[in-house]
Amino acid sequence: MEYTDSFIEELLTCPKKITKAPAREMKLDRGHWKNNFEVESENGEFKFSVFIRYNDTFNENFSIGLDYNPREEPGTIALIRSNGPHGSTKQWDHHGRTHTHVASAETVNNGLKPESNIEITDRYTSWNEALQFFVKRVNIQGTQVYFPPPQGNLFEETE
């Protein structure tokens, strides 16, 4: 199949429902807290896997991703991954800052790492914030049951 950027964006933004719930608690495995769950598009056409990982010692080292499971092809395609800083002290290097990897048609069609396109972001600073960003970005419905949003600031002004 030849992928287009518009099809990848459709995969990313189509409304999704949880079909296999995440575990109630994260599981510690070789120094990383982990959880997985499965989602599919509300129309049942597309299936995906979601993973959540964060380092036990350095919680700011995290990764939350969405993999597409195409029915017509074996394997999965990594569509998006939201990451915390992990391993660089250089200001210009994305590894030292929060960032998101997003697949493009060019990388998928050329057999390259699909999530090679990197966007530096300040939309999250922790794995919990990244999770809230992520579920909105990829349009997963009903996540409040499993991942309630963090409490707001008591001193925030309301309109």
ABEGO torsion letter per residue (X at the ends): XBBBAAAAAAAAABBBBBABBBBABBBBBGGBBBBBBBBBBAAGABBBBBBBBBBAABAABBBBBBBBBBAABBEBBBABBBBBBBGBABAABAAABBBBBBBBAAAAAAGBBAAABBBBBAABABAAAAAAAAAAAAGBBGAAAABBBBBBBAABBBX
